[in-house]
Amino acid sequence: MAFGDSFFKRVEEKTKVDKDTILSLAAKLRENDMKNEGTLREVIQSLSKMTGKDVSKEKEDKIIEAIQNDKVPKDIDKMI
């Protein structure tokens, strides 16, 4: 799935996370097992710090469970 500059601009406006950071995190996931709990926790915590939004342990667990059980929406563009 290819994302254009307009997608990244919308994400950056909403989250204050720039394109290079997003691509860096995506590469980290691509290089590792996307369902690896440790990798997922690291990425979630990184995003939490970057956006200034706290993610509780409970919410982090729910996010990881959703990813590991393929319960993540496939159309990311509609989420933004």
Phi and psi restraints in degrees (range 20) as a CNS / XPLOR table:
assign (resid 1 and name C) (resid 2 and name N)
       (resid 2 and name CA) (resid 2 and name C) 1.0 -100.2 20.0 2
assign (resid 2 and name N) (resid 2 and name CA)
       (resid 2 and name C) (resid 3 and name N) 1.0 137.3 20.0 2
assign (resid 2 and name C) (resid 3 and name N)
       (resid 3 and name CA) (resid 3 and name C) 1.0 -113.9 20.0 2
assign (resid 3 and name N) (resid 3 and name CA)
       (resid 3 and name C) (resid 4 and name N) 1.0 134.0 20.0 2
assign (resid 3 and name C) (resid 4 and name N)
       (resid 4 and name CA) (resid 4 and name C) 1.0 -88.4 20.0 2
assign (resid 4 and name N) (resid 4 and name CA)
       (resid 4 and name C) (resid 5 and name N) 1.0 173.9 20.0 2
assign (resid 4 and name C) (resid 5 and name N)
       (resid 5 and name CA) (resid 5 and name C) 1.0 -60.3 20.0 2
assign (resid 5 and name N) (resid 5 and name CA)
       (resid 5 and name C) (resid 6 and name N) 1.0 -32.5 20.0 2
assign (resid 5 and name C) (resid 6 and name N)
       (resid 6 and name CA) (resid 6 and name C) 1.0 -65.0 20.0 2
assign (resid 6 and name N) (resid 6 and name CA)
       (resid 6 and name C) (resid 7 and name N) 1.0 -35.5 20.0 2
assign (resid 6 and name C) (resid 7 and name N)
       (resid 7 and name CA) (resid 7 and name C) 1.0 -62.6 20.0 2
assign (resid 7 and name N) (resid 7 and name CA)
       (resid 7 and name C) (resid 8 and name N) 1.0 -49.2 20.0 2
assign (resid 7 and name C) (resid 8 and name N)
       (resid 8 and name CA) (resid 8 and name C) 1.0 -64.5 20.0 2
assign (resid 8 and name N) (resid 8 and name CA)
       (resid 8 and name C) (resid 9 and name N) 1.0 -35.4 20.0 2
assign (resid 8 and name C) (resid 9 and name N)
       (resid 9 and name CA) (resid 9 and name C) 1.0 -65.1 20.0 2
assign (resid 9 and name N) (resid 9 and name CA)
       (resid 9 and name C) (resid 10 and name N) 1.0 -40.6 20.0 2
assign (resid 9 and name C) (resid 10 and name N)
       (resid 10 and name CA) (resid 10 and name C) 1.0 -64.9 20.0 2
assign (resid 10 and name N) (resid 10 and name CA)
       (resid 10 and name C) (resid 11 and name N) 1.0 -41.5 20.0 2
assign (resid 10 and name C) (resid 11 and name N)
       (resid 11 and name CA) (resid 11 and name C) 1.0 -63.8 20.0 2
assign (resid 11 and name N) (resid 11 and name CA)
       (resid 11 and name C) (resid 12 and name N) 1.0 -45.0 20.0 2
assign (resid 11 and name C) (resid 12 and name N)
       (resid 12 and name CA) (resid 12 and name C) 1.0 -63.4 20.0 2
assign (resid 12 and name N) (resid 12 and name CA)
       (resid 12 and name C) (resid 13 and name N) 1.0 -40.9 20.0 2
assign (resid 12 and name C) (resid 13 and name N)
       (resid 13 and name CA) (resid 13 and name C) 1.0 -61.6 20.0 2
assign (resid 13 and name N) (resid 13 and name CA)
       (resid 13 and name C) (resid 14 and name N) 1.0 -39.1 20.0 2
assign (resid 13 and name C) (resid 14 and name N)
       (resid 14 and name CA) (resid 14 and name C) 1.0 -80.7 20.0 2
assign (resid 14 and name N) (resid 14 and name CA)
       (resid 14 and name C) (resid 15 and name N) 1.0 -34.2 20.0 2
assign (resid 14 and name C) (resid 15 and name N)
       (resid 15 and name CA) (resid 15 and name C) 1.0 -113.3 20.0 2
assign (resid 15 and name N) (resid 15 and name CA)
       (resid 15 and name C) (resid 16 and name N) 1.0 -16.8 20.0 2
assign (resid 15 and name C) (resid 16 and name N)
       (resid 16 and name CA) (resid 16 and name C) 1.0 67.4 20.0 2
assign (resid 16 and name N) (resid 16 and name CA)
       (resid 16 and name C) (resid 17 and name N) 1.0 21.6 20.0 2
assign (resid 16 and name C) (resid 17 and name N)
       (resid 17 and name CA) (resid 17 and name C) 1.0 -105.6 20.0 2
assign (resid 17 and name N) (resid 17 and name CA)
       (resid 17 and name C) (resid 18 and name N) 1.0 123.6 20.0 2
assign (resid 17 and name C) (resid 18 and name N)
       (resid 18 and name CA) (resid 18 and name C) 1.0 -80.8 20.0 2
assign (resid 18 and name N) (resid 18 and name CA)
       (resid 18 and name C) (resid 19 and name N) 1.0 166.7 20.0 2
assign (resid 18 and name C) (resid 19 and name N)
       (resid 19 and name CA) (resid 19 and name C) 1.0 -56.1 20.0 2
assign (resid 19 and name N) (resid 19 and name CA)
       (resid 19 and name C) (resid 20 and name N) 1.0 -45.1 20.0 2
assign (resid 19 and name C) (resid 20 and name N)
       (resid 20 and name CA) (resid 20 and name C) 1.0 -61.6 20.0 2
assign (resid 20 and name N) (resid 20 and name CA)
       (resid 20 and name C) (resid 21 and name N) 1.0 -38.9 20.0 2
assign (resid 20 and name C) (resid 21 and name N)
       (resid 21 and name CA) (resid 21 and name C) 1.0 -67.5 20.0 2
assign (resid 21 and name N) (resid 21 and name CA)
       (resid 21 and name C) (resid 22 and name N) 1.0 -42.4 20.0 2
assign (resid 21 and name C) (resid 22 and name N)
       (resid 22 and name CA) (resid 22 and name C) 1.0 -60.4 20.0 2
assign (resid 22 and name N) (resid 22 and name CA)
       (resid 22 and name C) (resid 23 and name N) 1.0 -46.0 20.0 2
assign (resid 22 and name C) (resid 23 and name N)
       (resid 23 and name CA) (resid 23 and name C) 1.0 -65.4 20.0 2
assign (resid 23 and name N) (resid 23 and name CA)
       (resid 23 and name C) (resid 24 and name N) 1.0 -35.5 20.0 2
assign (resid 23 and name C) (resid 24 and name N)
       (resid 24 and name CA) (resid 24 and name C) 1.0 -64.8 20.0 2
assign (resid 24 and name N) (resid 24 and name CA)
       (resid 24 and name C) (resid 25 and name N) 1.0 -43.8 20.0 2
assign (resid 24 and name C) (resid 25 and name N)
       (resid 25 and name CA) (resid 25 and name C) 1.0 -66.3 20.0 2
assign (resid 25 and name N) (resid 25 and name CA)
       (resid 25 and name C) (resid 26 and name N) 1.0 -38.2 20.0 2
assign (resid 25 and name C) (resid 26 and name N)
       (resid 26 and name CA) (resid 26 and name C) 1.0 -63.9 20.0 2
assign (resid 26 and name N) (resid 26 and name CA)
       (resid 26 and name C) (resid 27 and name N) 1.0 -39.8 20.0 2
assign (resid 26 and name C) (resid 27 and name N)
       (resid 27 and name CA) (resid 27 and name C) 1.0 -63.9 20.0 2
assign (resid 27 and name N) (resid 27 and name CA)
       (resid 27 and name C) (resid 28 and name N) 1.0 -39.6 20.0 2
assign (resid 27 and name C) (resid 28 and name N)
       (resid 28 and name CA) (resid 28 and name C) 1.0 -60.3 20.0 2
assign (resid 28 and name N) (resid 28 and name CA)
       (resid 28 and name C) (resid 29 and name N) 1.0 -43.8 20.0 2
assign (resid 28 and name C) (resid 29 and name N)
       (resid 29 and name CA) (resid 29 and name C) 1.0 -66.7 20.0 2
assign (resid 29 and name N) (resid 29 and name CA)
       (resid 29 and name C) (resid 30 and name N) 1.0 -39.3 20.0 2
assign (resid 29 and name C) (resid 30 and name N)
       (resid 30 and name CA) (resid 30 and name C) 1.0 -66.1 20.0 2
assign (resid 30 and name N) (resid 30 and name CA)
       (resid 30 and name C) (resid 31 and name N) 1.0 -38.0 20.0 2
assign (resid 30 and name C) (resid 31 and name N)
       (resid 31 and name CA) (resid 31 and name C) 1.0 -73.0 20.0 2
assign (resid 31 and name N) (resid 31 and name CA)
       (resid 31 and name C) (resid 32 and name N) 1.0 -23.9 20.0 2
assign (resid 31 and name C) (resid 32 and name N)
       (resid 32 and name CA) (resid 32 and name C) 1.0 -113.2 20.0 2
assign (resid 32 and name N) (resid 32 and name CA)
       (resid 32 and name C) (resid 33 and name N) 1.0 176.2 20.0 2
assign (resid 32 and name C) (resid 33 and name N)
       (resid 33 and name CA) (resid 33 and name C) 1.0 -72.6 20.0 2
assign (resid 33 and name N) (resid 33 and name CA)
       (resid 33 and name C) (resid 34 and name N) 1.0 119.2 20.0 2
assign (resid 33 and name C) (resid 34 and name N)
       (resid 34 and name CA) (resid 34 and name C) 1.0 -64.4 20.0 2
assign (resid 34 and name N) (resid 34 and name CA)
       (resid 34 and name C) (resid 35 and name N) 1.0 -12.3 20.0 2
assign (resid 34 and name C) (resid 35 and name N)
       (resid 35 and name CA) (resid 35 and name C) 1.0 -107.7 20.0 2
assign (resid 35 and name N) (resid 35 and name CA)
       (resid 35 and name C) (resid 36 and name N) 1.0 7.7 20.0 2
assign (resid 35 and name C) (resid 36 and name N)
       (resid 36 and name CA) (resid 36 and name C) 1.0 -73.3 20.0 2
assign (resid 36 and name N) (resid 36 and name CA)
       (resid 36 and name C) (resid 37 and name N) 1.0 121.2 20.0 2
assign (resid 36 and name C) (resid 37 and name N)
       (resid 37 and name CA) (resid 37 and name C) 1.0 -57.6 20.0 2
assign (resid 37 and name N) (resid 37 and name CA)
       (resid 37 and name C) (resid 38 and name N) 1.0 -42.6 20.0 2
assign (resid 37 and name C) (resid 38 and name N)
       (resid 38 and name CA) (resid 38 and name C) 1.0 -62.6 20.0 2
assign (resid 38 and name N) (resid 38 and name CA)
       (resid 38 and name C) (resid 39 and name N) 1.0 -44.7 20.0 2
assign (resid 38 and name C) (resid 39 and name N)
       (resid 39 and name CA) (resid 39 and name C) 1.0 -63.7 20.0 2
assign (resid 39 and name N) (resid 39 and name CA)
       (resid 39 and name C) (resid 40 and name N) 1.0 -44.6 20.0 2
assign (resid 39 and name C) (resid 40 and name N)
       (resid 40 and name CA) (resid 40 and name C) 1.0 -62.2 20.0 2
assign (resid 40 and name N) (resid 40 and name CA)
       (resid 40 and name C) (resid 41 and name N) 1.0 -43.7 20.0 2
assign (resid 40 and name C) (resid 41 and name N)
       (resid 41 and name CA) (resid 41 and name C) 1.0 -61.6 20.0 2
assign (resid 41 and name N) (resid 41 and name CA)
       (resid 41 and name C) (resid 42 and name N) 1.0 -41.5 20.0 2
assign (resid 41 and name C) (resid 42 and name N)
       (resid 42 and name CA) (resid 42 and name C) 1.0 -62.0 20.0 2
assign (resid 42 and name N) (resid 42 and name CA)
       (resid 42 and name C) (resid 43 and name N) 1.0 -44.3 20.0 2
assign (resid 42 and name C) (resid 43 and name N)
       (resid 43 and name CA) (resid 43 and name C) 1.0 -67.4 20.0 2
assign (resid 43 and name N) (resid 43 and name CA)
       (resid 43 and name C) (resid 44 and name N) 1.0 -43.3 20.0 2
assign (resid 43 and name C) (resid 44 and name N)
       (resid 44 and name CA) (resid 44 and name C) 1.0 -60.8 20.0 2
assign (resid 44 and name N) (resid 44 and name CA)
       (resid 44 and name C) (resid 45 and name N) 1.0 -44.6 20.0 2
assign (resid 44 and name C) (resid 45 and name N)
       (resid 45 and name CA) (resid 45 and name C) 1.0 -66.2 20.0 2
assign (resid 45 and name N) (resid 45 and name CA)
       (resid 45 and name C) (resid 46 and name N) 1.0 -37.7 20.0 2
assign (resid 45 and name C) (resid 46 and name N)
       (resid 46 and name CA) (resid 46 and name C) 1.0 -63.4 20.0 2
assign (resid 46 and name N) (resid 46 and name CA)
       (resid 46 and name C) (resid 47 and name N) 1.0 -45.8 20.0 2
assign (resid 46 and name C) (resid 47 and name N)
       (resid 47 and name CA) (resid 47 and name C) 1.0 -64.4 20.0 2
assign (resid 47 and name N) (resid 47 and name CA)
       (resid 47 and name C) (resid 48 and name N) 1.0 -37.9 20.0 2
assign (resid 47 and name C) (resid 48 and name N)
       (resid 48 and name CA) (resid 48 and name C) 1.0 -59.7 20.0 2
assign (resid 48 and name N) (resid 48 and name CA)
       (resid 48 and name C) (resid 49 and name N) 1.0 -46.2 20.0 2
assign (resid 48 and name C) (resid 49 and name N)
       (resid 49 and name CA) (resid 49 and name C) 1.0 -65.5 20.0 2
assign (resid 49 and name N) (resid 49 and name CA)
       (resid 49 and name C) (resid 50 and name N) 1.0 -43.2 20.0 2
assign (resid 49 and name C) (resid 50 and name N)
       (resid 50 and name CA) (resid 50 and name C) 1.0 -64.3 20.0 2
assign (resid 50 and name N) (resid 50 and name CA)
       (resid 50 and name C) (resid 51 and name N) 1.0 -37.2 20.0 2
assign (resid 50 and name C) (resid 51 and name N)
       (resid 51 and name CA) (resid 51 and name C) 1.0 -91.8 20.0 2
assign (resid 51 and name N) (resid 51 and name CA)
       (resid 51 and name C) (resid 52 and name N) 1.0 -10.3 20.0 2
assign (resid 51 and name C) (resid 52 and name N)
       (resid 52 and name CA) (resid 52 and name C) 1.0 73.2 20.0 2
assign (resid 52 and name N) (resid 52 and name CA)
       (resid 52 and name C) (resid 53 and name N) 1.0 20.3 20.0 2
assign (resid 52 and name C) (resid 53 and name N)
       (resid 53 and name CA) (resid 53 and name C) 1.0 -110.5 20.0 2
assign (resid 53 and name N) (resid 53 and name CA)
       (resid 53 and name C) (resid 54 and name N) 1.0 126.0 20.0 2
assign (resid 53 and name C) (resid 54 and name N)
       (resid 54 and name CA) (resid 54 and name C) 1.0 -74.3 20.0 2
assign (resid 54 and name N) (resid 54 and name CA)
       (resid 54 and name C) (resid 55 and name N) 1.0 138.1 20.0 2
assign (resid 54 and name C) (resid 55 and name N)
       (resid 55 and name CA) (resid 55 and name C) 1.0 -120.2 20.0 2
assign (resid 55 and name N) (resid 55 and name CA)
       (resid 55 and name C) (resid 56 and name N) 1.0 116.3 20.0 2
assign (resid 55 and name C) (resid 56 and name N)
       (resid 56 and name CA) (resid 56 and name C) 1.0 -68.7 20.0 2
assign (resid 56 and name N) (resid 56 and name CA)
       (resid 56 and name C) (resid 57 and name N) 1.0 160.7 20.0 2
assign (resid 56 and name C) (resid 57 and name N)
       (resid 57 and name CA) (resid 57 and name C) 1.0 -58.3 20.0 2
assign (resid 57 and name N) (resid 57 and name CA)
       (resid 57 and name C) (resid 58 and name N) 1.0 -40.0 20.0 2
assign (resid 57 and name C) (resid 58 and name N)
       (resid 58 and name CA) (resid 58 and name C) 1.0 -62.7 20.0 2
assign (resid 58 and name N) (resid 58 and name CA)
       (resid 58 and name C) (resid 59 and name N) 1.0 -44.6 20.0 2
assign (resid 58 and name C) (resid 59 and name N)
       (resid 59 and name CA) (resid 59 and name C) 1.0 -67.4 20.0 2
assign (resid 59 and name N) (resid 59 and name CA)
       (resid 59 and name C) (resid 60 and name N) 1.0 -40.9 20.0 2
assign (resid 59 and name C) (resid 60 and name N)
       (resid 60 and name CA) (resid 60 and name C) 1.0 -58.9 20.0 2
assign (resid 60 and name N) (resid 60 and name CA)
       (resid 60 and name C) (resid 61 and name N) 1.0 -44.8 20.0 2
assign (resid 60 and name C) (resid 61 and name N)
       (resid 61 and name CA) (resid 61 and name C) 1.0 -60.0 20.0 2
assign (resid 61 and name N) (resid 61 and name CA)
       (resid 61 and name C) (resid 62 and name N) 1.0 -41.3 20.0 2
assign (resid 61 and name C) (resid 62 and name N)
       (resid 62 and name CA) (resid 62 and name C) 1.0 -66.5 20.0 2
assign (resid 62 and name N) (resid 62 and name CA)
       (resid 62 and name C) (resid 63 and name N) 1.0 -40.0 20.0 2
assign (resid 62 and name C) (resid 63 and name N)
       (resid 63 and name CA) (resid 63 and name C) 1.0 -62.6 20.0 2
assign (resid 63 and name N) (resid 63 and name CA)
       (resid 63 and name C) (resid 64 and name N) 1.0 -46.9 20.0 2
assign (resid 63 and name C) (resid 64 and name N)
       (resid 64 and name CA) (resid 64 and name C) 1.0 -62.4 20.0 2
assign (resid 64 and name N) (resid 64 and name CA)
       (resid 64 and name C) (resid 65 and name N) 1.0 -43.8 20.0 2
assign (resid 64 and name C) (resid 65 and name N)
       (resid 65 and name CA) (resid 65 and name C) 1.0 -60.9 20.0 2
assign (resid 65 and name N) (resid 65 and name CA)
       (resid 65 and name C) (resid 66 and name N) 1.0 -42.9 20.0 2
assign (resid 65 and name C) (resid 66 and name N)
       (resid 66 and name CA) (resid 66 and name C) 1.0 -62.3 20.0 2
assign (resid 66 and name N) (resid 66 and name CA)
       (resid 66 and name C) (resid 67 and name N) 1.0 -43.1 20.0 2
assign (resid 66 and name C) (resid 67 and name N)
       (resid 67 and name CA) (resid 67 and name C) 1.0 -66.4 20.0 2
assign (resid 67 and name N) (resid 67 and name CA)
       (resid 67 and name C) (resid 68 and name N) 1.0 -46.3 20.0 2
assign (resid 67 and name C) (resid 68 and name N)
       (resid 68 and name CA) (resid 68 and name C) 1.0 -66.3 20.0 2
assign (resid 68 and name N) (resid 68 and name CA)
       (resid 68 and name C) (resid 69 and name N) 1.0 -25.9 20.0 2
assign (resid 68 and name C) (resid 69 and name N)
       (resid 69 and name CA) (resid 69 and name C) 1.0 -102.4 20.0 2
assign (resid 69 and name N) (resid 69 and name CA)
       (resid 69 and name C) (resid 70 and name N) 1.0 16.8 20.0 2
assign (resid 69 and name C) (resid 70 and name N)
       (resid 70 and name CA) (resid 70 and name C) 1.0 54.0 20.0 2
assign (resid 70 and name N) (resid 70 and name CA)
       (resid 70 and name C) (resid 71 and name N) 1.0 42.7 20.0 2
assign (resid 70 and name C) (resid 71 and name N)
       (resid 71 and name CA) (resid 71 and name C) 1.0 -107.1 20.0 2
assign (resid 71 and name N) (resid 71 and name CA)
       (resid 71 and name C) (resid 72 and name N) 1.0 26.4 20.0 2
assign (resid 71 and name C) (resid 72 and name N)
       (resid 72 and name CA) (resid 72 and name C) 1.0 -96.5 20.0 2
assign (resid 72 and name N) (resid 72 and name CA)
       (resid 72 and name C) (resid 73 and name N) 1.0 134.0 20.0 2
assign (resid 72 and name C) (resid 73 and name N)
       (resid 73 and name CA) (resid 73 and name C) 1.0 -56.0 20.0 2
assign (resid 73 and name N) (resid 73 and name CA)
       (resid 73 and name C) (resid 74 and name N) 1.0 139.4 20.0 2
assign (resid 73 and name C) (resid 74 and name N)
       (resid 74 and name CA) (resid 74 and name C) 1.0 -80.1 20.0 2
assign (resid 74 and name N) (resid 74 and name CA)
       (resid 74 and name C) (resid 75 and name N) 1.0 -26.8 20.0 2
assign (resid 74 and name C) (resid 75 and name N)
       (resid 75 and name CA) (resid 75 and name C) 1.0 -95.6 20.0 2
assign (resid 75 and name N) (resid 75 and name CA)
       (resid 75 and name C) (resid 76 and name N) 1.0 82.7 20.0 2
assign (resid 75 and name C) (resid 76 and name N)
       (resid 76 and name CA) (resid 76 and name C) 1.0 -61.9 20.0 2
assign (resid 76 and name N) (resid 76 and name CA)
       (resid 76 and name C) (resid 77 and name N) 1.0 -34.2 20.0 2
assign (resid 76 and name C) (resid 77 and name N)
       (resid 77 and name CA) (resid 77 and name C) 1.0 -58.5 20.0 2
assign (resid 77 and name N) (resid 77 and name CA)
       (resid 77 and name C) (resid 78 and name N) 1.0 -33.4 20.0 2
assign (resid 77 and name C) (resid 78 and name N)
       (resid 78 and name CA) (resid 78 and name C) 1.0 -75.1 20.0 2
assign (resid 78 and name N) (resid 78 and name CA)
       (resid 78 and name C) (resid 79 and name N) 1.0 -17.8 20.0 2
assign (resid 78 and name C) (resid 79 and name N)
       (resid 79 and name CA) (resid 79 and name C) 1.0 -77.7 20.0 2
assign (resid 79 and name N) (resid 79 and name CA)
       (resid 79 and name C) (resid 80 and name N) 1.0 -20.2 20.0 2
